[in-house]
Amino acid sequence: MSLATGWGDWLSTAYVALRMHRMRSLLTILGIVIGITTVIALQALVNGLNRTVESQFKSIGADMISVNLYDWGIQFGPRTRKPRKPLTMEDCEAVARCPSVKAAAPTIYDRQQLRYRKKAVGPLTVCGTGEPFPRIENYAVASGRFFTDADVIRARWVAVIGHDVQRDLFGVEDPRGKTIKIASRTYDVIGVLATRGAIFGESQDNLVAIPATTFQNHFGKQRSVNISAQPVSRDRAEVAKEEIRIALRRTRGVRPGEPDDFALNTADQLITQFKQLTGAIFAAMVGIGGLSLLVGGIGIMNIMLVSVTERTREIGIRKALGARRRDIRGQFLAEAVLLCLVGGVAGVTLGLGLAALIGSVSPLDAAVTPGTVVLGLAFSSVVGIGFGLLPAVRAARLNPVDALWYE
């Protein structure tokens, strides 16, 4: 029987001891495996959610400042909002005049059915807007043209349709120069928007854009006008927001000391709120994973205490041959750490597998950061040391004479 006198020897001897009880060792590390797998898989899921949400929000215009009556904030449950007077086209013009604003476009929405000859689609989104709309909201014109300022000023009956509308109403036919009906009124199709895909499962190509003035003439002027503004540069975004706030407070007659009766929203603001939400969910789930690790650690401590009892005579022989307390303590600590490391490696492997599965069967860009892997392995080692210390100390303190006579 050899004496283990260093971590290399201790780990080697621990490996032999654990192999002798494979099934017991496997059941002992189950809690560690579940805890580490949970943390790794959840971190991949949260990363994937955050990346997907960030890319989808920024696809609608990374620099865009949206002026609305209320905040976009993520809220749950019922909420009450103090009524505010609608935003108007005059408010949009005031925003466009701000020095740090490159362009501003009104956006007014309704849901209507569209018809072309005997075909009908919808109800789908009809947007009344202005000439800068495609540049601000990151749309491209695939064919034809978007309407001009002259179309808006003269309230012409023209329409630019989305890719899905073209496919569903016209098929392979070129829609330019054709007429469609929106709520019994006839519009000339002058262009088709390039496809932009879906955001959170909702197609951005099921859209018809018409001049904002035409929209108000046909569907009423009672709706509040949303305003999409583009700053002259990303570094001037905060300056642009402050200029917009000052301009709107003036045009809307908000008195000094009174709160704004409008809201300035950005994609970055919503991304930050979403990350805070997923961060809180991740923290809660890490807590659940931590409980699993705690249970696993207690299981390891119990099994190691049983092992100390089973190997009392072996400990006595080692001490009789010259083993010191630190050698016995190191031996049992090495076994606990090795158990937890094996559980940690198995948990990380399963977590990476789950992350890959999530990425392959869903649109989420699930990914595990190297830091999380290292943290998982380090945490499993800490659990091994923490919960293996009591059995190791107990084994090291055994009296060699009593241990040799133990049956």
Secondary structure as GFF3:
##gff-version 3
##sequence-region A 1 407
A	DSSP	alpha_helix	7	19	.	.	.	ID=ss1
A	DSSP	alpha_helix	22	28	.	.	.	ID=ss2
A	DSSP	alpha_helix	30	58	.	.	.	ID=ss3
A	DSSP	beta_strand	65	68	.	.	.	ID=ss4
A	DSSP	alpha_helix	89	96	.	.	.	ID=ss5
A	DSSP	beta_strand	101	116	.	.	.	ID=ss6
A	DSSP	beta_strand	119	129	.	.	.	ID=ss7
A	DSSP	alpha_helix	133	136	.	.	.	ID=ss8
A	DSSP	beta_strand	141	144	.	.	.	ID=ss9
A	DSSP	alpha_helix	149	153	.	.	.	ID=ss10
A	DSSP	beta_strand	158	161	.	.	.	ID=ss11
A	DSSP	alpha_helix	163	170	.	.	.	ID=ss12
A	DSSP	beta_strand	179	182	.	.	.	ID=ss13
A	DSSP	beta_strand	185	193	.	.	.	ID=ss14
A	DSSP	beta_strand	198	199	.	.	.	ID=ss15
A	DSSP	beta_strand	202	203	.	.	.	ID=ss16
A	DSSP	beta_strand	207	211	.	.	.	ID=ss17
A	DSSP	alpha_helix	212	219	.	.	.	ID=ss18
A	DSSP	beta_strand	226	231	.	.	.	ID=ss19
A	DSSP	three_ten_helix	234	236	.	.	.	ID=ss20
A	DSSP	alpha_helix	237	251	.	.	.	ID=ss21
A	DSSP	beta_strand	263	266	.	.	.	ID=ss22
A	DSSP	alpha_helix	267	310	.	.	.	ID=ss23
A	DSSP	alpha_helix	312	320	.	.	.	ID=ss24
A	DSSP	alpha_helix	325	361	.	.	.	ID=ss25
A	DSSP	alpha_helix	370	396	.	.	.	ID=ss26
A	DSSP	alpha_helix	400	404	.	.	.	ID=ss27
###
